[in-house]
Amino acid sequence: MKYDLAIIGGGPAGYTAAETAGKAGLSVVLFEKQNVGGVCLNEGCIPTKTLLYSAKTYDSARHASKYAVNVAEASFDLPKIIARKTKIVRKLVLGVKAKLTENKVTIVSGEASIVDKNTIRCGEETYTYNHLILCTGSETVIPPIPGVDAVPYWTHRDALDSKELPVSLIIVGGGVIGIEFASFFNSLGVEVTVIEMLDEILTGMDRELSALLRAEYTKRGIKFLLNTKVVALAAEGDNATVSYENAEGEGSVTAAKLLLSVGRRPVTKGFGLENLNLELVNSKSIRVDNHMSTSVAGVYVCGDLTGFSLLAHTAVREAEVAVHHILGKEDEMSYRAIPGVVYTNPEIGGVGATEESLQAHNTPYDVVKLPMAFSGRFVAENEGVNGVCKILLSKDNHTVLGAHVLGNPASEIITLAGMAIELQLTAGQWKKIVFPHPTVGEIFREAL
């Protein structure tokens, strides 16, 4: 049988492309060497947020007296937290598989190897097709630090499955993954140290809000070492010692566990990519147009392999665009309003331009900032804490360029700003939208 479409990778991009194409009547074969759902569903987005919600619930219970609710002795059960995470992941994976089956997608478990643009081998079988979408995702980067091979360390995957709480934890890397785990373990009482090579955590997020979030977690006991380079790792009995250098000189810190979280990189090897001879942007990503088409006709790339954002929601939209192009539908990928969220407590969310990106491009802009306390709903639900809403507007006609929020629930309201940016609304046009009252999302209207 010759399929209309073959897809390598069953993560958010892959399963979205498969479902969309199958629903449209195309015959689809999907190759996945591990678990359908990819990193996001199995060991990323969903499991981490499940753990973080347990930690947030524990935080709420410990501080319930602020809301005139008495909780005698709040406690948690880490093995049950991990078990609940596993149960939720299993349920959602089964849901994805059911959708694919419903849309007549053929799922092949195993390592696919590209022979040419219309042929794949997997095991002993050969598959032919008319179109190909590559959605191979990304993998954890393990930095070549001296001593790394001699020290037992965690990756995010290990941290997700640990049923024992370490007394202390060093996290190398102050990006989204590192900071979310710092939040989780800090809430559960672990002594946490974060080491970051750059001068601020959460690169790519609004710098001012990132600094405010760091200040909040510093008050909660997390130690941050910024502008700090890790130069060596060593085992000290059951503990790990990290040696570092910064402006103050050399130093070291020892903890019961070490988590390496310095980033991820697109998976480019192990599936025969070299047999397609695709045009590259650099050694790590493939050049695509606004339909997700590559330099080889009939071959598309979606998700992390483009090297653009390494975010599941970006991958989902890219997959829809690619399939729509195969179907002959008018659709183009826009990166104007890709939201980013850090699911700490409080959350931080941003979409569109940051002040740093506008300054880098010499783009004139105006800033509107407002404390989250201007939202009545926020005040009602966040006793004794505050946050910030920042909106960036073009200098000439006040078109919305970016928006950034520190405060719960930033993840749920940031899409309101994303729509305004994608539709290129001015501040005046956005303010004409009627917001329900009372909601935290009203903070945008108050700011305008």
FIDREN-922103 format. One record per residue (C-alpha): x negated, y, z. Coordinates in nm, 4 decimals. Each point is the difference from the previous one (the first is absolute). Layout:
+----------+----------+----------+
!        X !        Y !        Z !
+----------+----------+----------+
!        X !        Y !        Z !
...
+----------+----------+----------+
***
This chain:
+----------+----------+----------+
!        X !        Y !        Z !
+----------+----------+----------+
!   0.0000 !   0.0000 !   0.0000 !
!  -0.1199 !   0.3491 !  -0.0845 !
!   0.1032 !   0.2558 !   0.2608 !
!   0.0938 !   0.3598 !  -0.0695 !
!  -0.2083 !   0.1131 !   0.2978 !
!  -0.2770 !  -0.1393 !   0.2189 !
!  -0.0943 !   0.1652 !   0.3279 !
!  -0.3101 !  -0.0696 !   0.2072 !
!   0.0535 !   0.0867 !   0.3658 !
!   0.3132 !  -0.0329 !   0.2120 !
!  -0.0322 !   0.3104 !   0.2176 !
!   0.2321 !   0.3041 !  -0.0126 !
!  -0.0985 !   0.0841 !  -0.3599 !
!   0.0173 !  -0.3599 !  -0.1180 !
!   0.3270 !  -0.1049 !   0.1565 !
!   0.1656 !   0.3311 !  -0.0934 !
!  -0.1083 !  -0.0399 !  -0.3636 !
!   0.1185 !  -0.3613 !  -0.0022 !
!   0.3384 !   0.0785 !   0.1497 !
!   0.0565 !   0.3026 !  -0.2245 !
!  -0.0960 !  -0.1918 !  -0.3143 !
!   0.1964 !  -0.3086 !   0.0956 !
!   0.3084 !   0.2069 !   0.0751 !
!  -0.0315 !   0.1521 !  -0.3482 !
!   0.0022 !  -0.3456 !  -0.1582 !
!  -0.3701 !  -0.0497 !  -0.0680 !
!  -0.1598 !  -0.3378 !   0.0621 !
!  -0.2624 !   0.0526 !   0.2688 !
!  -0.2811 !  -0.2045 !   0.1528 !
!  -0.1616 !   0.1304 !   0.3192 !
!  -0.3369 !  -0.1297 !   0.1241 !
!  -0.0917 !   0.0313 !   0.3686 !
!  -0.2982 !  -0.1779 !   0.1576 !
!   0.1054 !   0.0575 !   0.3621 !
!   0.3384 !   0.1194 !   0.1259 !
!   0.2718 !   0.1835 !  -0.1897 !
!   0.0299 !   0.3477 !   0.1472 !
!  -0.3721 !   0.0713 !  -0.0197 !
!  -0.2068 !   0.1762 !   0.2630 !
!   0.2745 !   0.2533 !   0.0770 !
!   0.2628 !  -0.2493 !   0.1054 !
!  -0.2223 !  -0.2736 !   0.1440 !
!  -0.2858 !   0.1829 !   0.1709 !
!   0.0472 !   0.3742 !  -0.0478 !
!   0.2965 !   0.2353 !  -0.0050 !
!   0.2690 !  -0.2164 !   0.1565 !
!  -0.1908 !  -0.1902 !   0.2716 !
!  -0.1847 !   0.3108 !   0.1199 !
!   0.3214 !   0.1995 !   0.0249 !
!   0.1618 !  -0.2858 !   0.1906 !
!  -0.2806 !   0.0085 !   0.2566 !
!   0.0072 !   0.3784 !   0.0151 !
!   0.3733 !  -0.0002 !   0.0669 !
!  -0.0511 !  -0.2347 !   0.2952 !
!  -0.2692 !   0.2349 !   0.1311 !
!   0.2274 !   0.3007 !  -0.0514 !
!   0.2826 !  -0.1747 !   0.1836 !
!  -0.2376 !  -0.0742 !   0.2873 !
!  -0.1069 !   0.3672 !   0.0032 !
!   0.3659 !   0.1032 !   0.0135 !
!   0.0710 !  -0.2366 !   0.2876 !
!  -0.2977 !   0.1282 !   0.2001 !
!   0.1105 !   0.3599 !  -0.0468 !
!   0.3763 !  -0.0590 !   0.0174 !
!   0.0310 !   0.2142 !   0.3111 !
!  -0.0428 !   0.3081 !  -0.2223 !
!   0.3458 !  -0.0831 !  -0.1330 !
!   0.1504 !  -0.0741 !   0.3439 !
!  -0.0229 !  -0.3754 !  -0.0596 !
!  -0.1719 !  -0.2144 !   0.2629 !
!  -0.2070 !  -0.3011 !  -0.1073 !
!  -0.1455 !  -0.1653 !   0.3069 !
!  -0.3039 !  -0.1763 !  -0.1419 !
!  -0.0456 !   0.0107 !  -0.3756 !
!  -0.2151 !  -0.2809 !  -0.1340 !
!  -0.0754 !  -0.1748 !  -0.3283 !
!  -0.0706 !  -0.3535 !  -0.1206 !
!  -0.2662 !   0.0076 !  -0.2726 !
!   0.0498 !  -0.3597 !  -0.1239 !
!   0.3716 !   0.0748 !  -0.0430 !
!  -0.0817 !   0.3272 !  -0.1797 !
!  -0.2191 !  -0.1974 !  -0.2424 !
!   0.2649 !  -0.2716 !  -0.0366 !
!   0.2650 !   0.2607 !  -0.0833 !
!  -0.2314 !   0.1490 !  -0.2622 !
!  -0.0489 !  -0.3437 !  -0.1570 !
!   0.3751 !  -0.0665 !  -0.0014 !
!   0.0759 !   0.3303 !  -0.1729 !
!  -0.2681 !  -0.0538 !  -0.2643 !
!   0.1292 !  -0.3508 !  -0.0718 !
!   0.3573 !   0.1285 !  -0.0329 !
!  -0.0965 !   0.2772 !  -0.2418 !
!  -0.2214 !  -0.2291 !  -0.2113 !
!   0.2929 !  -0.2389 !  -0.0385 !
!   0.2145 !   0.2969 !  -0.1026 !
!  -0.2442 !   0.1008 !  -0.2738 !
!  -0.0187 !  -0.3585 !  -0.1275 !
!   0.3801 !  -0.0201 !  -0.0059 !
!   0.0229 !   0.3172 !  -0.2115 !
!  -0.2547 !  -0.1343 !  -0.2460 !
!   0.1778 !  -0.3341 !  -0.0250 !
!   0.3327 !   0.1773 !  -0.0475 !
!  -0.1478 !   0.1842 !  -0.2982 !
!  -0.1435 !  -0.3220 !  -0.1491 !
!  -0.3657 !   0.0885 !   0.0571 !
!  -0.2393 !  -0.2951 !  -0.0228 !
!  -0.2395 !   0.0137 !   0.2977 !
!  -0.3333 !  -0.1778 !  -0.0446 !
!  -0.2153 !  -0.0511 !   0.3088 !
!  -0.3700 !   0.0013 !  -0.0786 !
!  -0.2875 !   0.2042 !  -0.1385 !
!   0.0802 !   0.1354 !  -0.3436 !
!  -0.2845 !   0.0432 !  -0.2480 !
!   0.0396 !   0.2209 !  -0.3051 !
!  -0.1145 !  -0.1649 !  -0.3237 !
!   0.1103 !   0.2871 !  -0.2234 !
!   0.2721 !   0.2640 !   0.0071 !
!   0.2688 !  -0.2562 !  -0.0825 !
!  -0.1310 !  -0.3092 !   0.1813 !
!  -0.0523 !  -0.0979 !   0.3640 !
!  -0.1252 !  -0.3237 !   0.1503 !
!   0.1027 !  -0.1036 !   0.3505 !
!  -0.1114 !  -0.3406 !   0.1211 !
!   0.0413 !  -0.2400 !  -0.2904 !
!   0.2747 !   0.1993 !  -0.1679 !
!  -0.0172 !   0.2646 !  -0.2725 !
!   0.2585 !   0.2778 !  -0.0239 !
!   0.0680 !   0.2324 !  -0.2939 !
!   0.1948 !   0.3255 !   0.0012 !
!   0.0582 !   0.3261 !  -0.1868 !
!  -0.0793 !   0.2522 !   0.2728 !
!  -0.2265 !  -0.0058 !   0.3054 !
!   0.0122 !   0.2058 !   0.3215 !
!  -0.2958 !  -0.0125 !   0.2380 !
!   0.0881 !   0.0590 !   0.3660 !
!  -0.2927 !  -0.1572 !   0.1828 !
!   0.0015 !   0.2373 !   0.2966 !
!  -0.2938 !   0.0813 !   0.2253 !
!  -0.2271 !  -0.1593 !   0.2573 !
!  -0.1668 !   0.1041 !   0.3245 !
!  -0.3427 !   0.1590 !  -0.0330 !
!  -0.2599 !  -0.1439 !   0.2366 !
!  -0.2802 !   0.2575 !   0.0262 !
!  -0.3619 !  -0.1247 !  -0.0320 !
!  -0.0949 !   0.1064 !   0.3517 !
!  -0.3127 !  -0.1691 !   0.1397 !
!   0.1138 !  -0.2779 !   0.2327 !
!   0.3519 !  -0.0325 !  -0.1415 !
!  -0.0490 !  -0.3704 !  -0.0766 !
!  -0.1077 !  -0.0730 !   0.3564 !
!   0.2900 !   0.1686 !   0.1783 !
!   0.3497 !  -0.1489 !   0.0272 !
!   0.2259 !   0.2812 !  -0.1189 !
!   0.3649 !   0.0524 !  -0.0796 !
!   0.1468 !   0.1129 !  -0.3280 !
!   0.3572 !   0.1309 !   0.0051 !
!   0.1163 !  -0.3574 !  -0.0656 !
!  -0.1631 !  -0.1291 !   0.3199 !
!   0.1349 !   0.2895 !   0.2049 !
!   0.3528 !  -0.0790 !  -0.1186 !
!  -0.0161 !  -0.3569 !   0.1273 !
!  -0.1854 !   0.0349 !   0.3301 !
!   0.2086 !  -0.1256 !   0.2903 !
!  -0.2506 !   0.1168 !   0.2588 !
!  -0.0529 !   0.3651 !   0.0836 !
!  -0.3631 !   0.1126 !   0.0132 !
!  -0.1054 !   0.2177 !   0.2914 !
!  -0.1721 !   0.2364 !  -0.2407 !
!  -0.0131 !   0.0500 !  -0.3762 !
!  -0.2280 !   0.1853 !  -0.2406 !
!   0.1547 !   0.0944 !  -0.3337 !
!  -0.2425 !   0.0907 !  -0.2769 !
!   0.1990 !   0.2187 !  -0.2378 !
!   0.2433 !   0.2827 !   0.0726 !
!   0.2277 !  -0.0484 !  -0.2992 !
!   0.3680 !  -0.0952 !   0.0068 !
!  -0.0525 !  -0.3664 !   0.0905 !
!  -0.2555 !   0.0770 !   0.2702 !
!   0.2093 !   0.2718 !   0.1623 !
!   0.3177 !  -0.2090 !  -0.0026 !
!  -0.1803 !  -0.2819 !   0.1797 !
!  -0.1523 !   0.2545 !   0.2389 !
!   0.3531 !   0.1163 !   0.0796 !
!   0.1279 !  -0.3544 !   0.0528 !
!  -0.2765 !  -0.1157 !   0.2311 !
!  -0.0102 !   0.3299 !   0.1896 !
!   0.3717 !  -0.0332 !   0.0772 !
!  -0.0627 !  -0.3480 !   0.1405 !
!  -0.2726 !   0.1265 !   0.2318 !
!  -0.3160 !  -0.0912 !  -0.1930 !
!  -0.3020 !   0.2304 !   0.0259 !
!  -0.0485 !   0.1146 !  -0.3619 !
!  -0.2925 !   0.1722 !  -0.1709 !
!   0.0290 !   0.1151 !  -0.3633 !
!  -0.3167 !   0.0650 !  -0.2004 !
!   0.0394 !   0.2027 !  -0.3210 !
!  -0.2751 !   0.1054 !  -0.2383 !
!   0.1879 !   0.3112 !  -0.1193 !
!   0.0772 !   0.3092 !   0.2060 !
!   0.3707 !  -0.0778 !   0.0441 !
!   0.2271 !  -0.3032 !   0.0113 !
!   0.2613 !  -0.0817 !  -0.2661 !
!  -0.1731 !   0.1277 !  -0.3130 !
!   0.2589 !   0.1094 !  -0.2559 !
!   0.2604 !   0.1014 !   0.2561 !
!   0.0427 !   0.3636 !   0.1041 !
!  -0.3158 !   0.0802 !   0.1950 !
!   0.1640 !   0.2272 !   0.2581 !
!   0.2645 !  -0.2566 !   0.0887 !
!  -0.2572 !  -0.2806 !   0.0076 !
!  -0.2001 !   0.1992 !   0.2556 !
!   0.3128 !   0.0546 !   0.2102 !
!   0.0771 !  -0.3722 !  -0.0054 !
!  -0.3578 !  -0.0775 !   0.1011 !
!   0.0262 !   0.2490 !   0.2875 !
!   0.3183 !  -0.1702 !   0.1202 !
!  -0.1634 !  -0.3431 !   0.0005 !
!  -0.3092 !   0.1392 !   0.1689 !
!   0.2276 !   0.1054 !   0.2873 !
!   0.1310 !  -0.3567 !   0.0083 !
!  -0.3500 !  -0.1356 !   0.0443 !
!  -0.1284 !  -0.0872 !  -0.3476 !
!  -0.3621 !   0.1036 !  -0.0536 !
!  -0.0843 !   0.1340 !  -0.3458 !
!  -0.3533 !   0.0183 !  -0.1391 !
!   0.0160 !   0.2117 !  -0.3176 !
!  -0.2841 !   0.0815 !  -0.2400 !
!  -0.1470 !  -0.3239 !   0.1258 !
!  -0.1814 !  -0.2627 !  -0.2072 !
!  -0.0078 !  -0.3620 !   0.1165 !
!  -0.3562 !  -0.1260 !  -0.0462 !
!   0.0055 !  -0.3464 !   0.1600 !
!   0.2201 !  -0.2640 !   0.1583 !
!  -0.1030 !  -0.2511 !   0.2630 !
!   0.1618 !  -0.2674 !   0.2144 !
!  -0.0349 !   0.0441 !   0.3773 !
!   0.1298 !  -0.3264 !   0.1416 !
!   0.3712 !   0.0012 !  -0.0842 !
!  -0.0097 !   0.3743 !  -0.0679 !
!  -0.1024 !   0.2044 !  -0.3031 !
!  -0.2352 !   0.2969 !   0.0073 !
!   0.0122 !   0.2701 !  -0.2663 !
!  -0.3053 !   0.2207 !  -0.0406 !
!   0.0559 !   0.3355 !  -0.1660 !
!  -0.1533 !   0.3323 !  -0.0979 !
!   0.1537 !   0.3476 !   0.0040 !
!  -0.0984 !   0.3621 !   0.0555 !
!  -0.0631 !  -0.0720 !   0.3664 !
!  -0.2483 !  -0.2740 !  -0.0826 !
!   0.0175 !  -0.3775 !   0.0365 !
!   0.2406 !  -0.1881 !   0.2217 !
!   0.1911 !  -0.3228 !   0.0441 !
!   0.3318 !  -0.1258 !   0.1309 !
!   0.0987 !  -0.3495 !   0.1100 !
!   0.3469 !  -0.1575 !   0.0019 !
!   0.1680 !  -0.3378 !   0.0250 !
!   0.1149 !   0.0148 !  -0.3629 !
!  -0.1083 !   0.1731 !  -0.3188 !
!   0.2423 !   0.0884 !  -0.2826 !
!  -0.1485 !   0.0930 !  -0.3377 !
!   0.2396 !   0.2236 !  -0.1909 !
!  -0.1995 !   0.2089 !  -0.2452 !
!   0.2380 !  -0.0318 !  -0.2946 !
!   0.1187 !  -0.2185 !  -0.2851 !
!  -0.1009 !  -0.0456 !  -0.3633 !
!   0.1900 !  -0.1288 !  -0.3053 !
!  -0.0389 !  -0.3700 !  -0.0810 !
!  -0.1722 !  -0.0120 !  -0.3380 !
!  -0.1660 !  -0.3418 !   0.0044 !
!   0.1121 !  -0.3598 !  -0.0052 !
!   0.2800 !   0.0138 !  -0.2562 !
!  -0.1770 !   0.0526 !  -0.3341 !
!   0.0414 !   0.3761 !  -0.0265 !
!  -0.3259 !   0.0185 !  -0.1959 !
!   0.1656 !  -0.1907 !  -0.2875 !
!   0.2318 !   0.2920 !  -0.0749 !
!  -0.2715 !   0.2659 !  -0.0484 !
!   0.2206 !   0.2741 !   0.1433 !
!  -0.1143 !   0.3611 !   0.0133 !
!  -0.1037 !   0.0908 !   0.3548 !
!   0.0166 !   0.3242 !   0.1962 !
!  -0.2936 !  -0.1238 !   0.2079 !
!  -0.1279 !  -0.3378 !   0.1143 !
!   0.2944 !  -0.0384 !   0.2396 !
!   0.3089 !   0.1052 !  -0.1937 !
!   0.1618 !  -0.0317 !  -0.3423 !
!   0.1130 !   0.2881 !  -0.2172 !
!   0.3751 !   0.0150 !  -0.0600 !
!   0.2332 !   0.2519 !  -0.1599 !
!   0.3254 !   0.1343 !   0.1435 !
!   0.1773 !  -0.3233 !  -0.1029 !
!  -0.2597 !  -0.2105 !   0.1875 !
!  -0.1288 !  -0.1269 !  -0.3362 !
!  -0.3684 !  -0.0828 !  -0.0318 !
!  -0.2286 !   0.0404 !  -0.3031 !
!   0.1111 !  -0.3474 !  -0.1144 !
!   0.3503 !  -0.0088 !  -0.1480 !
!   0.2447 !  -0.2070 !   0.2028 !
!  -0.2133 !   0.0025 !   0.3167 !
!   0.1097 !   0.2104 !   0.2986 !
!  -0.1543 !   0.0658 !   0.3404 !
!   0.1933 !   0.0942 !   0.3148 !
!  -0.0820 !   0.0468 !   0.3662 !
!  -0.3409 !   0.0090 !   0.1622 !
!  -0.1846 !  -0.1033 !  -0.3157 !
!   0.0620 !   0.3486 !  -0.1417 !
!  -0.2053 !   0.1337 !   0.2910 !
!   0.2397 !   0.2895 !   0.0478 !
!   0.1697 !  -0.0281 !   0.3379 !
!  -0.0100 !  -0.3596 !   0.1339 !
!   0.3498 !   0.0478 !   0.1408 !
!   0.2834 !  -0.2502 !  -0.0347 !
!   0.2636 !   0.2577 !  -0.0912 !
!  -0.2191 !   0.1361 !  -0.2800 !
!  -0.0446 !  -0.3537 !  -0.1308 !
!   0.3751 !  -0.0629 !  -0.0003 !
!   0.0706 !   0.3075 !  -0.2111 !
!  -0.2884 !  -0.0783 !  -0.2376 !
!   0.1425 !  -0.3489 !  -0.0527 !
!   0.3417 !   0.1409 !  -0.0900 !
!  -0.1591 !   0.2380 !  -0.2513 !
!  -0.2015 !  -0.2804 !  -0.1629 !
!   0.3009 !  -0.2280 !  -0.0414 !
!   0.2137 !   0.2851 !  -0.1311 !
!  -0.2644 !   0.0685 !  -0.2646 !
!   0.0021 !  -0.3666 !  -0.1016 !
!   0.3798 !   0.0229 !  -0.0274 !
!  -0.0251 !   0.3146 !  -0.2136 !
!   0.1565 !   0.2263 !   0.2622 !
!  -0.1067 !   0.3600 !   0.0505 !
!  -0.1956 !   0.0242 !   0.3239 !
!  -0.3304 !   0.1461 !   0.1162 !
!  -0.2026 !  -0.0250 !   0.3180 !
!  -0.0303 !   0.3164 !   0.2047 !
!  -0.2497 !   0.0367 !   0.2834 !
!   0.1212 !   0.3478 !   0.0984 !
!   0.1704 !  -0.1162 !   0.3186 !
!  -0.1538 !  -0.3176 !   0.1439 !
!   0.0688 !  -0.0031 !   0.3757 !
!  -0.2538 !  -0.1207 !   0.2511 !
!   0.0902 !  -0.1000 !   0.3558 !
!  -0.1943 !  -0.1055 !   0.3080 !
!   0.2282 !  -0.1973 !   0.2314 !
!  -0.1521 !   0.1082 !   0.3264 !
!   0.2063 !   0.1374 !   0.2877 !
!   0.0545 !   0.2811 !  -0.0926 !
!   0.0059 !  -0.0673 !  -0.3722 !
!  -0.1706 !   0.2208 !  -0.2526 !
!   0.1306 !   0.0277 !  -0.3558 !
!  -0.0923 !   0.2046 !  -0.3024 !
!   0.0922 !   0.0329 !  -0.3669 !
!  -0.1331 !   0.2057 !  -0.2881 !
!  -0.2936 !   0.2344 !   0.0304 !
!  -0.1991 !   0.0640 !   0.3168 !
!  -0.1654 !   0.3294 !   0.0837 !
!  -0.3333 !  -0.1689 !  -0.0641 !
!   0.0982 !  -0.1164 !  -0.3504 !
!   0.1414 !   0.3406 !  -0.0919 !
!  -0.3134 !   0.1746 !   0.1212 !
!  -0.2172 !  -0.2431 !  -0.1952 !
!   0.1852 !   0.0947 !  -0.3195 !
!   0.0091 !   0.3744 !   0.0838 !
!   0.3803 !  -0.0063 !  -0.0064 !
!   0.1632 !   0.3006 !   0.1733 !
!   0.2606 !  -0.1062 !   0.2568 !
!   0.1991 !   0.1109 !   0.3025 !
!   0.0379 !  -0.2014 !   0.3209 !
!   0.3126 !  -0.0221 !   0.2122 !
!  -0.0453 !  -0.1705 !   0.3382 !
!   0.2607 !  -0.0671 !   0.2626 !
!  -0.0057 !  -0.1934 !   0.3288 !
!   0.2192 !  -0.3105 !  -0.0124 !
!   0.1801 !   0.1411 !   0.3047 !
!   0.1993 !   0.2172 !  -0.2445 !
!   0.1980 !  -0.3177 !  -0.0729 !
!   0.2617 !  -0.0579 !   0.2695 !
!   0.0088 !  -0.3729 !  -0.0731 !
!  -0.3789 !  -0.0195 !   0.0399 !
!   0.0183 !   0.1722 !   0.3396 !
!   0.2760 !  -0.2369 !   0.1133 !
!  -0.2042 !  -0.3084 !  -0.0902 !
!  -0.3547 !   0.1151 !   0.0847 !
!  -0.0032 !   0.1238 !   0.3573 !
!  -0.3112 !   0.1923 !   0.0939 !
!  -0.1793 !  -0.0371 !  -0.3347 !
!  -0.0147 !   0.2074 !  -0.3148 !
!  -0.1191 !  -0.0315 !  -0.3549 !
!  -0.0565 !   0.2057 !  -0.3129 !
!   0.1675 !   0.0391 !  -0.3374 !
!  -0.2092 !   0.1596 !  -0.2729 !
!   0.1232 !   0.0917 !  -0.3481 !
!  -0.2293 !   0.1183 !  -0.2798 !
!   0.1492 !   0.2285 !  -0.2652 !
!  -0.1413 !   0.1384 !  -0.3233 !
!  -0.1053 !   0.3634 !   0.0301 !
!   0.1933 !   0.1219 !  -0.3024 !
!   0.3539 !  -0.1370 !   0.0280 !
!  -0.0127 !  -0.2135 !   0.3183 !
!   0.0384 !  -0.3367 !  -0.1725 !
!  -0.0438 !  -0.2747 !   0.2579 !
!  -0.3480 !  -0.1509 !  -0.0426 !
!  -0.0442 !  -0.2060 !   0.3166 !
!   0.1484 !  -0.0797 !   0.3384 !
!  -0.1498 !  -0.1549 !   0.3130 !
!   0.1587 !  -0.1032 !   0.3281 !
!  -0.1405 !  -0.1084 !   0.3352 !
!   0.2783 !  -0.1396 !   0.2153 !
!   0.2538 !  -0.2818 !   0.0019 !
!   0.1542 !  -0.1044 !  -0.2314 !
!  -0.2308 !   0.1517 !  -0.2642 !
!   0.0164 !  -0.3204 !  -0.2054 !
!   0.3762 !   0.0309 !  -0.0427 !
!   0.0245 !   0.3716 !  -0.0818 !
!  -0.3035 !   0.0513 !  -0.2248 !
!   0.1931 !  -0.1278 !  -0.3028 !
!   0.2185 !   0.3125 !   0.0204 !
!  -0.3095 !   0.2045 !  -0.0752 !
!  -0.1153 !  -0.2514 !  -0.2596 !
!   0.3176 !   0.0491 !  -0.2003 !
!  -0.0392 !   0.3783 !   0.0121 !
!  -0.3577 !  -0.0295 !  -0.1278 !
!   0.0834 !  -0.2529 !  -0.2716 !
!   0.2895 !   0.2168 !  -0.1230 !
!  -0.2226 !   0.3101 !   0.0247 !
!   0.2504 !   0.1898 !   0.2097 !
!  -0.0753 !   0.3461 !   0.1316 !
!   0.0442 !   0.0745 !   0.3685 !
!   0.3213 !   0.1833 !  -0.0813 !
!   0.1429 !  -0.2926 !  -0.1992 !
!  -0.0907 !  -0.2518 !   0.2692 !
!   0.1602 !   0.2116 !   0.2697 !
!   0.3332 !  -0.0124 !  -0.1851 !
!   0.0200 !  -0.3738 !   0.0694 !
!   0.2342 !  -0.0688 !   0.2917 !
!  -0.1752 !  -0.1994 !   0.2744 !
!   0.2098 !  -0.1928 !   0.2555 !
!  -0.0143 !   0.1396 !   0.3529 !
!  -0.1548 !  -0.0957 !   0.2318 !
!  -0.2820 !  -0.1842 !  -0.1741 !
!  -0.3762 !   0.0170 !   0.0258 !
!  -0.0122 !   0.0523 !  -0.3768 !
!   0.1567 !   0.3432 !   0.0519 !
!  -0.3479 !   0.1165 !   0.0983 !
!  -0.0734 !   0.0516 !  -0.3692 !
!   0.2971 !   0.2320 !  -0.0402 !
!  -0.0971 !   0.1875 !   0.3161 !
!  -0.3508 !   0.0448 !  -0.1342 !
!   0.1305 !   0.1331 !  -0.3301 !
+----------+----------+----------+
***
